[in-house]
Amino acid sequence: MHDIADLESRGVPGVFVASSEFVSGADAQSAALGFPDVARIFVEHPIQDRTDDEMRAIAAGVIDSVISEITS
């Protein structure tokens, strides 16, 4: 979240992507950093044991949302 907040503070659009386990943490941290409305996308949890093909499928499932958040 710190990286996205830094980008946003410099006028560079960014999107925070994390697994669904981190929703409440992302909410708290973005508010604490002064960016409560920062764009964020959550994917299913867990991801650490996913195969490369599974990770590609997860990424393919959210790429349109990432692009939309960055360009809107």
N, CA, C and O of each residue as an XYZ file, in Angstrom:
288
protein
N       0.818     -1.183      0.000
C       0.000      0.000      0.000
C       0.867      1.255      0.000
O       0.478      2.271     -0.576
N       2.024      1.202      0.630
C       2.912      2.370      0.650
C       3.326      2.766     -0.772
O       3.386      3.954     -1.089
N       3.607      1.787     -1.619
C       4.019      2.091     -2.992
C       2.900      2.785     -3.763
O       3.140      3.761     -4.474
N       1.679      2.277     -3.619
C       0.548      2.886     -4.324
C       0.299      4.293     -3.796
O       0.043      5.205     -4.581
N       0.370      4.484     -2.492
C       0.193      5.816     -1.915
C       1.255      6.775     -2.444
O       0.955      7.929     -2.749
N       2.498      6.300     -2.553
C       3.571      7.135     -3.093
C       3.287      7.509     -4.540
O       3.424      8.671     -4.922
N       2.891      6.532     -5.344
C       2.564      6.822     -6.747
C       1.429      7.836     -6.838
O       1.519      8.816     -7.577
N       0.374      7.595     -6.090
C      -0.781      8.495     -6.122
C      -0.399      9.912     -5.696
O      -0.886     10.882     -6.276
N       0.456     10.039     -4.700
C       0.854     11.365     -4.235
C       1.643     12.119     -5.292
O       1.709     13.348     -5.265
N       2.251     11.376     -6.236
C       2.993     12.006     -7.325
C       2.168     12.114     -8.600
O       2.685     12.507     -9.645
N       0.878     11.762     -8.516
C      -0.007     11.877     -9.669
C       0.083     10.716    -10.636
O      -0.421     10.802    -11.756
N       0.716      9.632    -10.223
C       0.835      8.446    -11.070
C      -0.227      7.452    -10.618
O      -0.226      7.041     -9.458
N      -1.139      7.056    -11.514
C      -2.180      6.126    -11.089
C      -1.606      4.753    -10.757
O      -0.675      4.274    -11.404
N      -2.172      4.148     -9.754
C      -1.741      2.815     -9.352
C      -2.917      2.033     -8.803
O      -3.951      2.602     -8.450
N      -2.748      0.729     -8.735
C      -3.778     -0.155     -8.203
C      -3.113     -1.135     -7.251
O      -2.121     -1.773     -7.603
N      -3.651     -1.254     -6.058
C      -3.179     -2.209     -5.074
C      -3.854     -3.538     -5.358
O      -5.082     -3.611     -5.410
N      -3.066     -4.594     -5.542
C      -3.610     -5.928     -5.786
C      -3.108     -6.850     -4.690
O      -1.906     -6.939     -4.441
N      -4.039     -7.534     -4.039
C      -3.685     -8.461     -2.968
C      -4.752     -9.544     -2.889
O      -5.787     -9.466     -3.550
N      -4.485    -10.545     -2.076
C      -5.494    -11.582     -1.886
C      -6.541    -11.105     -0.885
O      -6.310    -10.183     -0.103
N      -7.673    -11.748     -0.933
C      -8.826    -11.332     -0.135
C      -8.574    -11.378      1.375
O      -9.332    -10.784      2.141
N      -7.564    -12.046      1.794
C      -7.214    -12.108      3.212
C      -6.832    -10.731      3.758
O      -6.877    -10.505      4.967
N      -6.457     -9.816      2.869
C      -5.909     -8.530      3.297
C      -6.858     -7.350      3.117
O      -6.412     -6.202      3.120
N      -8.139     -7.602      2.962
C      -9.106     -6.515      2.762
C      -9.093     -5.535      3.933
O      -8.929     -4.332      3.729
N      -9.263     -6.035      5.149
C      -9.341     -5.111      6.290
C      -8.009     -4.413      6.532
O      -7.987     -3.239      6.900
N      -6.910     -5.112      6.332
C      -5.597     -4.485      6.483
C      -5.379     -3.386      5.456
O      -4.838     -2.329      5.780
N      -5.799     -3.629      4.218
C      -5.660     -2.619      3.168
C      -6.522     -1.400      3.472
O      -6.099     -0.264      3.257
N      -7.724     -1.637      3.969
C      -8.605     -0.522      4.336
C      -7.951      0.341      5.413
O      -7.911      1.566      5.300
N      -7.444     -0.305      6.450
C      -6.830      0.426      7.561
C      -5.576      1.165      7.123
O      -5.376      2.327      7.478
N      -4.732      0.488      6.352
C      -3.473      1.113      5.965
C      -3.691      2.254      4.980
O      -3.039      3.293      5.088
N      -4.597      2.078      4.022
C      -4.834      3.166      3.064
C      -5.396      4.390      3.777
O      -5.034      5.518      3.442
N      -6.271      4.184      4.749
C      -6.803      5.311      5.518
C      -5.701      5.975      6.332
O      -5.625      7.202      6.389
N      -4.849      5.176      6.961
C      -3.756      5.724      7.774
C      -2.773      6.520      6.930
O      -2.171      7.479      7.413
N      -2.606      6.125      5.669
C      -1.678      6.823      4.774
C      -2.318      8.031      4.095
O      -1.655      8.754      3.351
N      -3.612      8.247      4.352
C      -4.293      9.397      3.774
C      -4.854      9.153      2.390
O      -5.174     10.106      1.679
N      -4.979      7.907      1.997
C      -5.520      7.552      0.691
C      -6.620      6.504      0.849
O      -6.482      5.385      0.354
N      -7.714      6.856      1.537
C      -8.745      5.854      1.816
C      -9.452      5.324      0.573
O     -10.042      4.244      0.607
N      -9.395      6.074     -0.517
C     -10.097      5.663     -1.730
C      -9.167      5.114     -2.809
O      -9.551      5.019     -3.975
N      -7.938      4.751     -2.417
C      -6.993      4.229     -3.401
C      -7.585      2.983     -4.061
O      -8.243      2.172     -3.407
N      -7.344      2.845     -5.355
C      -7.865      1.695     -6.102
C      -7.255      0.412     -5.571
O      -6.052      0.327     -5.324
N      -8.107     -0.576     -5.402
C      -7.626     -1.866     -4.899
C      -8.445     -2.986     -5.518
O      -9.649     -2.856     -5.740
N      -7.769     -4.072     -5.785
C      -8.401     -5.257     -6.352
C      -7.924     -6.453     -5.538
O      -6.733     -6.617     -5.276
N      -8.880     -7.277     -5.150
C      -8.542     -8.449     -4.360
C      -8.828     -9.722     -5.145
O      -9.854     -9.841     -5.814
N      -7.917    -10.651     -5.052
C      -8.062    -11.956     -5.698
C      -8.271    -13.005     -4.614
O      -8.074    -12.738     -3.428
N      -8.668    -14.187     -5.032
C      -8.933    -15.243     -4.054
C      -7.672    -15.616     -3.285
O      -6.556    -15.550     -3.800
N      -7.888    -15.999     -2.064
C      -6.804    -16.370     -1.161
C      -6.847    -17.876     -0.947
O      -7.945    -18.433     -0.919
N      -5.760    -18.548     -0.799
C      -4.373    -18.066     -0.822
C      -3.800    -18.114     -2.231
O      -4.357    -18.752     -3.124
N      -2.676    -17.428     -2.412
C      -2.006    -17.477     -3.714
C      -0.610    -18.083     -3.647
O      -0.048    -18.436     -4.684
N      -0.039    -18.211     -2.461
C       1.365    -18.598     -2.358
C       1.673    -19.991     -2.909
O       2.803    -20.239     -3.332
N       0.711    -20.897     -2.916
C       0.981    -22.245     -3.413
C       0.423    -22.488     -4.805
O       0.311    -23.637     -5.231
N       0.082    -21.453     -5.502
C      -0.499    -21.584     -6.842
C       0.578    -21.913     -7.867
O       1.732    -21.506     -7.739
N       0.173    -22.652     -8.875
C       1.089    -22.941     -9.981
C       1.174    -21.711    -10.873
O       0.370    -20.787    -10.754
N       2.150    -21.711    -11.761
C       2.272    -20.599    -12.706
C       1.002    -20.460    -13.535
O       0.532    -19.345    -13.762
N       0.441    -21.580    -13.990
C      -0.783    -21.514    -14.784
C      -1.952    -20.946    -13.975
O      -2.753    -20.172    -14.501
N      -2.050    -21.326    -12.705
C      -3.105    -20.784    -11.860
C      -2.922    -19.281    -11.657
O      -3.897    -18.529    -11.674
N      -1.689    -18.845    -11.468
C      -1.431    -17.411    -11.301
C      -1.753    -16.638    -12.575
O      -2.279    -15.527    -12.516
N      -1.438    -17.227    -13.726
C      -1.790    -16.571    -14.990
C      -3.307    -16.445    -15.119
O      -3.806    -15.420    -15.586
N      -4.034    -17.465    -14.713
C      -5.497    -17.418    -14.777
C      -6.047    -16.349    -13.830
O      -6.971    -15.619    -14.189
N      -5.493    -16.256    -12.644
C      -5.919    -15.217    -11.699
C      -5.646    -13.837    -12.287
O      -6.504    -12.955    -12.238
N      -4.457    -13.653    -12.840
C      -4.107    -12.362    -13.444
C      -5.027    -12.037    -14.618
O      -5.468    -10.898    -14.768
N      -5.313    -13.028    -15.442
C      -6.209    -12.808    -16.580
C      -7.598    -12.403    -16.108
O      -8.290    -11.642    -16.784
N      -8.005    -12.907    -14.954
C      -9.320    -12.582    -14.424
C      -9.452    -11.171    -13.893
O     -10.569    -10.676    -13.744
N      -8.343    -10.510    -13.604
C      -8.421     -9.154    -13.039
C      -7.767     -8.080    -13.910
O      -7.879     -6.895    -13.597
N      -7.096     -8.460    -14.981
C      -6.349     -7.476    -15.768
C      -7.248     -6.363    -16.302
O      -6.841     -5.202    -16.320
N      -8.458     -6.697    -16.737
C      -9.351     -5.651    -17.242
C      -9.719     -4.667    -16.134
O      -9.828     -3.465    -16.378
N      -9.910     -5.173    -14.924
C     -10.216     -4.289    -13.792
C      -9.031     -3.410    -13.443
O      -9.203     -2.236    -13.114
N      -7.834     -3.963    -13.510
C      -6.630     -3.180    -13.235
C      -6.504     -2.046    -14.248
O      -6.277     -0.894    -13.878
N      -6.651     -2.380    -15.514
C      -6.556     -1.352    -16.565
C      -7.639     -0.302    -16.394
O      -7.382      0.892    -16.551
N      -8.837     -0.738    -16.075
C      -9.932      0.218    -15.873
C      -9.649      1.164    -14.719
O      -9.894      2.366    -14.827
N      -9.142      0.642    -13.630
C      -8.818      1.501    -12.467
C      -7.716      2.493    -12.793
O      -7.779      3.647    -12.370
N      -6.717      2.065    -13.532
C      -5.592      2.946    -13.867
C      -6.014      4.044    -14.835
O      -5.502      5.161    -14.770
N      -6.926      3.737    -15.716
C      -7.276      4.697    -16.766
C      -8.540      5.498    -16.483
O      -8.933      6.333    -17.297
N      -9.179      5.259    -15.349
C     -10.426      6.006    -15.086
C     -10.162      7.208    -14.202
O     -11.089      7.951    -13.876
